[in-house]
Amino acid sequence: MPTALSRYVKARRERANLTQADLALKAGVGLRFIRDLEQGKQTLRMDKVNQVLAMFGQELGPQRLETDAEAG
């Protein structure tokens, strides 16, 4: 099931007129990894995700989650 991350990567790749194979080569990851990422695989290596995101000037990092107590 696609996730926000998978939709983002696919949209940016298409906007850059890159095939999955092109992006894999440019990012230094395997084609299978790009396919898994765009399909929303839940278990991916964060360092490889960041290699792909770096192509678009982005990276993953820790973010604080808002709890119910903090929201109210």
Buried (B, 14 or more C-beta within 10 A) or exposed (E): EEBEBBEBBBEBBEEEEBEBEBBBBBBEBEBEBBEBBBEBBEEBEEEBBBBBBEBBEBEEEEEEEEEEEEEE
